[in-house]
Amino acid sequence: MTSNWFVNMAYFIAAIVFIFGLKAMASPVTARKGVVWAGYAMIAATLATFFIPDLHNIGLMVVAIVLGGGVAWYSGKVVKMTDMPQMVAIYNGMGGGAAAGIAAIELVRGVPHDAVTSTLLALGAVIGAVAFSGSCVAFAKLQGLMTKAIRLPGQNNINFLLSVITIGIGLTVAYSAHPGGFEIFLFFVLALALGVILVMPIGGADMPVVISLLNAFTGLAVGFKGFVIGNPALIVAGIVVGASGMLLTQLMAKAMNRPIRNIIFAPITGAAAEGGEAVEGTMRELSSMDAAALMRYGQKVIIVPGYGMAVAGAQHKVWEMAQLLEEGGVEVVFAIHPVAGRMPGHMNVLLAEAGVPYDKIFDLDEINNDFAQADVALVIGANDVVNPVARTDKSSPIYGMPILNADMAQNVIVVKRGKGAGYSGIENALFYKDNCRMLYGSAQEAIAEVIQHVKSMEA
């Protein structure tokens, strides 16, 4: 009795600290502190588990913690910032896989449950398996292992049919007193296949929203499993993560002006990306010297970073350039779109790593009215989030999506590796506007050249 009281109290305190840690993550100023708090809370909850009376397989638990913790620590140390989105995706998938694994054990044990618990057992198993296999596909896409979005004939009909069949078999197995091994195996095979088929057609433009949605799935699955096995720590942590992940998903979908159902069932890919009016005109190139002069002798520069900056690892050079311009009396700020990069907050993390102060980083609503007063908008590797057809072309797949008003600056400089369309495949009308010039090349090399020219102007 004493041990149970101690464990439940430890879980309760850990849950409170976890919630406060999650709250602290809402601000970049306190985000690091929040991560540390949440980490300590999870460690405390894990240690408290060892005090549960009549606990079995303690040795296997220790081995699993050491192996899992070792792999996580090493991978967290060596991962590149450009690979962070796929790491987040696969780690998120591991949580869903763990929830599905707990469900599998409960089904194999054949312990009878009431109707509510059996239903949550089946639903948690489906959601966890979908989160696991879907996150694996997201990882493959972000890592470049899967380069094409694959859409099956009658994709949405297949999604619906497979979902109904999988949930139906899951409920049958969960309600059965002694489910057979084949039925359990078939159930999980179908659930894993559902996750793969759901995420396969989704392209890179929608990937930040998908990662957030899969994170919500993982949290929900963990919460359901906590209810099934009577673990309050899992219930609180899972439901909080699920709720916050769903809220973030809705906010990001709103930032794209697309319902979540469209992102999942009508992704921007293939033929969809080819919609919209043809873009007329030519892209005009400028030299790094001219780019340096435009910014050095301007009064205000707004930098719009995108995934191209991350790929090139150019964030440190960009901040070095910004500091040089500020020393020359130029006001420099950064504009971040909610879905820039390949995961939520990707650009914010990169800029923070480079040392950019938080008060120089603004989101879309805070900065958009300032572009009209900017001498230069410097776009580095971004595409859809600055594409003006989102405001003007009703036939475009991104019509209605709130964008950064980079095209309204007096001059626009776009740092881009080549002349092709962006990751989503949609042609960007900004690149053809009269006030826009292209600075071709790797972002790191191009900005390094600009830095040298700015220094020469100071001499």
C-alpha positions as CSV (number, residue, x, y, z in Angstrom):
1,M,0.0,0.0,0.0
2,T,2.8,2.4,0.9
3,S,4.6,1.7,-2.3
4,N,1.5,2.3,-4.4
5,W,0.9,5.6,-2.6
6,F,4.5,6.6,-3.2
7,V,4.4,5.7,-6.9
8,N,1.1,7.5,-7.5
9,M,2.4,10.6,-5.8
10,A,5.6,10.5,-7.8
11,Y,3.5,10.2,-11.0
12,F,1.3,13.1,-9.9
13,I,4.3,15.4,-9.3
14,A,6.0,14.3,-12.5
15,A,2.8,15.1,-14.4
16,I,2.6,18.6,-13.0
17,V,6.3,19.3,-13.8
18,F,5.8,17.9,-17.3
19,I,2.8,20.2,-17.9
20,F,4.8,23.2,-16.6
21,G,7.7,22.2,-18.9
22,L,5.4,22.0,-21.9
23,K,4.0,25.4,-21.0
24,A,7.6,26.8,-20.9
25,M,8.2,25.5,-24.4
26,A,5.7,28.0,-25.7
27,S,8.3,30.8,-25.5
28,P,11.8,30.6,-27.1
29,V,13.2,32.4,-24.0
30,T,12.1,29.6,-21.6
31,A,11.9,26.6,-24.1
32,R,15.3,25.1,-23.1
33,K,14.3,25.3,-19.4
34,G,11.0,23.6,-20.3
35,V,12.7,20.7,-22.1
36,V,14.9,20.2,-19.0
37,W,12.0,20.2,-16.6
38,A,10.0,17.7,-18.8
39,G,13.1,15.5,-19.0
40,Y,13.6,15.4,-15.3
41,A,9.9,14.6,-14.8
42,M,10.1,11.7,-17.2
43,I,13.2,10.4,-15.4
44,A,11.4,10.6,-12.1
45,A,8.3,8.8,-13.4
46,T,10.5,6.1,-14.9
47,L,12.4,5.6,-11.6
48,A,9.1,5.6,-9.6
49,T,7.9,2.7,-11.7
50,F,10.5,0.4,-10.2
51,F,8.8,0.8,-6.8
52,I,5.5,-0.8,-8.0
53,P,4.9,-3.9,-5.8
54,D,5.4,-7.3,-7.4
55,L,7.1,-5.9,-10.5
56,H,8.5,-8.5,-12.9
57,N,11.2,-8.4,-15.5
58,I,13.2,-5.7,-13.8
59,G,16.4,-6.9,-15.5
60,L,14.9,-6.6,-19.0
61,M,13.5,-3.1,-18.1
62,V,17.0,-2.0,-17.1
63,V,18.5,-3.4,-20.3
64,A,15.9,-1.7,-22.4
65,I,16.4,1.7,-20.6
66,V,20.2,1.5,-21.0
67,L,20.1,0.5,-24.7
68,G,17.3,2.9,-25.6
69,G,18.9,5.8,-23.6
70,G,22.3,5.1,-25.1
71,V,21.1,5.1,-28.6
72,A,19.0,8.3,-28.0
73,W,22.0,10.1,-26.3
74,Y,24.4,9.2,-29.1
75,S,22.0,10.1,-31.9
76,G,21.1,13.3,-30.2
77,K,24.8,14.3,-29.9
78,V,25.7,13.5,-33.5
79,V,22.6,14.6,-35.5
80,K,23.0,17.5,-37.8
81,M,20.6,20.4,-37.5
82,T,19.6,19.8,-41.1
83,D,18.6,16.2,-40.1
84,M,16.5,17.3,-37.1
85,P,13.1,17.0,-38.8
86,Q,13.6,13.3,-39.7
87,M,15.0,12.6,-36.2
88,V,11.9,14.1,-34.7
89,A,9.8,12.1,-37.0
90,I,11.4,8.7,-36.2
91,Y,11.5,9.5,-32.4
92,N,7.8,10.3,-32.5
93,G,7.2,7.0,-34.4
94,M,9.0,5.1,-31.6
95,G,6.4,6.4,-29.1
96,G,3.6,5.2,-31.3
97,G,5.3,1.9,-31.8
98,A,5.7,1.5,-28.0
99,A,2.0,2.1,-27.5
100,A,1.2,-0.4,-30.2
101,G,3.6,-2.9,-28.5
102,I,1.8,-2.5,-25.1
103,A,-1.5,-3.2,-26.9
104,A,0.0,-6.3,-28.5
105,I,1.1,-7.7,-25.2
106,E,-2.4,-7.0,-23.7
107,L,-4.1,-8.8,-26.6
108,V,-1.7,-11.8,-26.4
109,R,-2.3,-12.1,-22.6
110,G,-6.0,-12.3,-23.3
111,V,-6.9,-10.5,-20.0
112,P,-10.6,-9.7,-20.1
113,H,-11.6,-6.0,-20.0
114,D,-14.8,-4.1,-19.8
115,A,-16.3,-2.6,-23.0
116,V,-14.7,0.9,-22.6
117,T,-11.2,-0.5,-21.9
118,S,-11.5,-3.0,-24.8
119,T,-12.5,-0.2,-27.2
120,L,-9.6,2.0,-26.0
121,L,-7.3,-0.9,-26.3
122,A,-8.2,-1.5,-30.0
123,L,-8.2,2.2,-30.9
124,G,-4.9,2.9,-29.2
125,A,-3.3,-0.1,-31.0
126,V,-4.5,1.2,-34.4
127,I,-3.5,4.8,-33.7
128,G,-0.1,3.8,-32.3
129,A,0.7,1.5,-35.2
130,V,-0.4,4.2,-37.7
131,A,1.8,6.8,-35.9
132,F,4.8,4.3,-36.0
133,S,4.6,3.3,-39.7
134,G,3.5,6.8,-40.8
135,S,6.5,8.3,-39.0
136,C,8.8,5.8,-40.7
137,V,7.5,6.9,-44.1
138,A,7.9,10.6,-43.1
139,F,11.5,9.8,-42.0
140,A,12.2,8.1,-45.3
141,K,10.8,11.1,-47.3
142,L,12.8,13.7,-45.2
143,Q,16.0,11.6,-45.4
144,G,15.7,11.3,-49.2
145,L,15.2,7.6,-49.1
146,M,11.7,8.0,-50.7
147,T,11.9,10.7,-53.3
148,K,8.5,10.5,-54.9
149,A,5.0,10.8,-53.4
150,I,3.1,7.6,-54.3
151,R,-0.6,7.9,-54.7
152,L,-2.6,4.7,-55.3
153,P,-5.6,4.6,-57.7
154,G,-8.7,5.3,-55.6
155,Q,-6.4,6.4,-52.7
156,N,-9.2,7.8,-50.5
157,N,-11.4,4.8,-51.0
158,I,-8.6,2.5,-50.0
159,N,-7.9,4.7,-47.0
160,F,-11.5,4.4,-45.9
161,L,-11.9,0.7,-46.5
162,L,-8.6,-0.2,-44.8
163,S,-9.5,2.0,-41.8
164,V,-12.9,0.3,-41.4
165,I,-11.5,-3.2,-41.8
166,T,-8.6,-2.6,-39.4
167,I,-10.7,-1.0,-36.7
168,G,-13.3,-3.7,-37.1
169,I,-10.8,-6.5,-36.7
170,G,-9.2,-4.6,-33.8
171,L,-12.5,-4.4,-31.9
172,T,-13.2,-8.0,-32.6
173,V,-9.8,-9.1,-31.2
174,A,-10.0,-6.7,-28.2
175,Y,-13.5,-7.9,-27.2
176,S,-12.6,-11.6,-27.6
177,A,-11.7,-13.5,-24.5
178,H,-9.0,-15.6,-26.2
179,P,-8.0,-14.0,-29.5
180,G,-6.0,-16.1,-31.9
181,G,-2.4,-15.4,-32.8
182,F,-3.3,-15.0,-36.5
183,E,-6.1,-12.5,-35.9
184,I,-3.7,-10.4,-33.7
185,F,-1.0,-10.6,-36.4
186,L,-3.4,-9.6,-39.2
187,F,-4.7,-6.7,-37.2
188,F,-1.3,-5.2,-36.7
189,V,-0.2,-5.8,-40.2
190,L,-3.3,-3.9,-41.5
191,A,-2.8,-1.1,-39.0
192,L,0.9,-0.7,-40.0
193,A,-0.1,-0.8,-43.7
194,L,-2.7,1.9,-43.0
195,G,0.0,4.3,-41.7
196,V,2.2,3.7,-44.7
197,I,-0.7,4.2,-47.2
198,L,-1.9,7.4,-45.5
199,V,1.5,9.1,-45.5
200,M,2.9,7.9,-48.9
201,P,1.0,10.4,-51.1
202,I,1.9,13.4,-48.9
203,G,4.7,15.7,-50.3
204,G,7.3,17.8,-48.6
205,A,5.2,21.0,-48.6
206,D,2.7,19.3,-46.1
207,M,5.3,17.5,-44.1
208,P,5.5,19.9,-41.1
209,V,1.7,19.4,-40.5
210,V,2.0,15.6,-41.0
211,I,4.8,15.4,-38.4
212,S,2.7,17.4,-35.9
213,L,-0.4,15.3,-36.6
214,L,1.5,12.0,-36.1
215,N,2.9,13.4,-32.8
216,A,-0.7,14.0,-31.7
217,F,-1.5,10.4,-32.7
218,T,1.3,9.1,-30.6
219,G,0.2,11.1,-27.6
220,L,-3.3,9.9,-27.9
221,A,-2.2,6.2,-28.3
222,V,0.0,6.5,-25.2
223,G,-2.9,8.0,-23.2
224,F,-5.2,5.2,-24.2
225,K,-2.6,2.6,-23.2
226,G,-2.2,4.3,-19.9
227,F,-5.9,3.9,-19.3
228,V,-5.8,0.2,-20.3
229,I,-3.0,-0.7,-18.0
230,G,-4.0,1.7,-15.2
231,N,-0.9,4.0,-15.4
232,P,-1.8,7.6,-14.5
233,A,1.6,9.0,-15.7
234,L,1.0,7.6,-19.2
235,I,-2.6,8.9,-19.2
236,V,-1.6,12.5,-18.3
237,A,1.5,12.6,-20.5
238,G,-0.2,11.0,-23.5
239,I,-3.3,13.2,-23.4
240,V,-1.3,16.4,-22.9
241,V,1.0,15.6,-25.8
242,G,-2.0,14.5,-27.9
243,A,-4.0,17.6,-27.2
244,S,-1.0,20.0,-27.7
245,G,0.0,18.2,-30.9
246,M,-3.6,18.5,-32.3
247,L,-3.7,22.2,-31.4
248,L,-0.4,22.7,-33.2
249,T,-1.6,20.8,-36.2
250,Q,-4.7,23.0,-36.4
251,L,-2.6,26.2,-36.1
252,M,-0.3,25.0,-38.9
253,A,-3.1,24.0,-41.1
254,K,-4.7,27.4,-40.6
255,A,-1.4,29.0,-41.6
256,M,-1.6,27.1,-44.9
257,N,-5.3,27.9,-45.2
258,R,-6.1,24.2,-45.7
259,P,-8.3,21.9,-43.7
260,I,-6.4,19.0,-42.1
261,R,-8.6,16.6,-44.2
262,N,-7.3,18.2,-47.4
263,I,-3.7,17.8,-46.2
264,I,-4.2,14.1,-45.6
265,F,-6.6,13.2,-48.4
266,A,-5.7,15.8,-51.0
267,P,-2.0,16.6,-50.6
268,I,-0.1,19.0,-52.8
269,T,1.8,16.7,-55.0
270,G,2.1,15.4,-58.5
271,A,-0.6,16.8,-60.8
272,A,-2.0,19.0,-58.0
273,A,1.2,21.0,-57.8
274,E,1.0,21.7,-61.5
275,G,-2.3,23.6,-61.2
276,G,-2.5,27.3,-61.4
277,E,-1.9,29.9,-64.1
278,A,1.3,29.8,-66.1
279,V,4.0,32.2,-64.8
280,E,5.2,34.6,-67.4
281,G,8.5,36.5,-67.5
282,T,12.1,35.7,-66.9
283,M,14.3,35.4,-63.8
284,R,16.9,38.1,-63.5
285,E,20.2,37.4,-61.9
286,L,22.4,39.7,-59.8
287,S,25.9,39.4,-58.5
288,S,27.0,39.1,-54.9
289,M,28.5,42.5,-55.1
290,D,25.2,44.1,-56.1
291,A,23.4,42.1,-53.4
292,A,25.9,43.4,-50.8
293,A,25.5,47.0,-52.0
294,L,21.7,46.9,-52.0
295,M,21.7,45.7,-48.4
296,R,24.6,47.7,-47.1
297,Y,23.2,51.0,-48.3
298,G,19.6,50.3,-47.4
299,Q,18.0,51.2,-44.1
300,K,16.0,48.1,-43.4
301,V,16.6,44.4,-44.4
302,I,14.2,41.6,-43.7
303,I,15.6,38.1,-44.0
304,V,13.3,35.2,-44.8
305,P,14.9,31.9,-44.2
306,G,13.7,28.6,-45.6
307,Y,14.8,25.0,-45.9
308,G,17.5,25.9,-48.4
309,M,19.3,27.7,-45.6
310,A,19.1,24.6,-43.5
311,V,20.4,22.3,-46.2
312,A,23.4,24.6,-46.8
313,G,24.1,25.1,-43.1
314,A,24.2,28.8,-43.8
315,Q,22.6,30.1,-40.6
316,H,25.9,31.1,-39.0
317,K,27.0,33.0,-42.2
318,V,23.6,34.7,-42.4
319,W,23.9,36.0,-38.8
320,E,27.5,37.1,-39.4
321,M,26.2,39.1,-42.4
322,A,23.4,40.5,-40.4
323,Q,25.8,41.7,-37.7
324,L,28.0,43.4,-40.3
325,L,25.0,45.2,-41.7
326,E,23.9,46.3,-38.3
327,E,27.3,47.7,-37.5
328,G,26.9,49.8,-40.6
329,G,23.6,51.2,-39.4
330,V,21.2,48.9,-41.2
331,E,18.2,47.5,-39.3
332,V,18.1,43.7,-39.8
333,V,15.2,41.4,-38.7
334,F,14.1,37.9,-39.5
335,A,10.7,36.8,-40.7
336,I,9.5,33.2,-40.0
337,H,6.5,31.6,-41.6
338,P,4.6,29.0,-39.4
339,V,5.3,26.2,-41.9
340,A,8.8,27.2,-43.0
341,G,11.2,24.2,-43.0
342,R,10.4,20.6,-42.6
343,M,9.0,20.6,-39.0
344,P,7.3,23.0,-36.6
345,G,9.8,25.7,-35.4
346,H,12.6,24.4,-37.7
347,M,13.8,27.9,-38.7
348,N,13.6,29.2,-35.2
349,V,15.8,26.4,-33.9
350,L,18.4,27.0,-36.7
351,L,18.6,30.8,-36.0
352,A,18.8,30.2,-32.2
353,E,21.7,27.8,-32.8
354,A,23.5,30.6,-34.8
355,G,23.0,33.0,-31.9
356,V,20.3,35.2,-33.4
357,P,18.5,37.1,-30.5
358,Y,14.9,36.2,-30.0
359,D,13.8,39.8,-30.3
360,K,15.0,39.9,-33.9
361,I,12.8,37.0,-35.0
362,F,9.2,37.7,-35.9
363,D,6.4,35.6,-37.1
364,L,4.1,36.3,-40.0
365,D,1.5,38.4,-38.2
366,E,4.1,40.5,-36.5
367,I,6.3,41.3,-39.5
368,N,4.0,41.3,-42.6
369,N,3.1,45.0,-42.5
370,D,6.8,45.9,-42.4
371,F,7.8,44.5,-45.8
372,A,6.4,47.6,-47.6
373,Q,8.9,49.7,-45.7
374,A,11.9,47.4,-46.2
375,D,14.6,48.3,-48.7
376,V,15.5,44.6,-49.2
377,A,13.8,41.3,-48.5
378,L,16.4,38.6,-48.6
379,V,14.8,35.2,-49.2
380,I,17.1,32.3,-48.5
381,G,15.9,28.9,-49.7
382,A,12.1,29.6,-49.2
383,N,9.5,29.1,-51.8
384,D,5.8,28.6,-51.1
385,V,5.7,30.8,-48.0
386,V,6.6,33.9,-50.2
387,N,4.7,32.9,-53.4
388,P,2.3,35.8,-54.3
389,V,0.0,33.5,-56.3
390,A,-1.4,32.5,-52.9
391,R,-3.1,35.9,-52.9
392,T,-4.1,36.2,-56.6
393,D,-4.5,32.9,-58.4
394,K,-7.7,31.0,-57.4
395,S,-6.6,28.0,-59.4
396,S,-3.3,27.6,-57.5
397,P,-3.1,24.7,-54.9
398,I,-1.9,27.3,-52.4
399,Y,-4.5,29.9,-53.0
400,G,-5.6,31.5,-49.8
401,M,-2.5,30.4,-47.8
402,P,-1.2,33.3,-45.7
403,I,2.2,34.3,-47.0
404,L,5.1,36.6,-46.0
405,N,4.7,39.8,-48.1
406,A,8.3,39.7,-49.4
407,D,7.2,40.8,-52.8
408,M,6.1,44.2,-51.4
409,A,9.6,45.2,-50.4
410,Q,11.4,47.7,-52.6
411,N,13.9,45.1,-53.6
412,V,13.8,41.3,-53.3
413,I,16.9,39.1,-53.4
414,V,16.4,35.4,-53.6
415,V,19.3,33.0,-52.8
416,K,18.6,29.8,-54.7
417,R,20.6,26.8,-55.8
418,G,19.0,26.6,-59.3
419,K,16.1,27.7,-61.4
420,G,13.7,24.8,-60.6
421,A,10.5,25.0,-58.7
422,G,10.4,24.5,-54.9
423,Y,10.0,21.4,-52.9
424,S,6.2,21.3,-53.5
425,G,6.7,21.7,-57.3
426,I,4.7,24.9,-57.5
427,E,6.3,27.7,-59.6
428,N,6.9,30.9,-57.7
429,A,5.7,34.1,-59.3
430,L,7.8,36.2,-57.0
431,F,11.0,35.1,-58.8
432,Y,9.7,36.7,-62.1
433,K,8.7,40.1,-60.6
434,D,10.4,43.3,-61.7
435,N,11.7,44.1,-58.2
436,C,13.2,40.6,-57.7
437,R,16.7,39.4,-58.5
438,M,18.2,35.9,-58.1
439,L,21.5,35.2,-56.4
440,Y,22.3,31.6,-57.5
441,G,24.4,29.2,-55.6
442,S,24.6,27.4,-52.3
443,A,23.4,29.7,-49.5
444,Q,26.5,29.4,-47.5
445,E,28.8,30.2,-50.4
446,A,26.6,33.0,-51.7
447,I,26.3,34.7,-48.3
448,A,30.1,34.3,-47.7
449,E,30.7,36.2,-50.9
450,V,28.2,38.9,-49.8
451,I,30.0,39.2,-46.5
452,Q,33.4,39.8,-48.2
453,H,31.9,42.6,-50.3
454,V,30.2,44.2,-47.3
455,K,33.5,44.2,-45.5
456,S,35.2,45.8,-48.5
457,M,32.6,48.6,-48.4
458,E,33.5,49.3,-44.8
459,A,37.2,49.7,-45.6
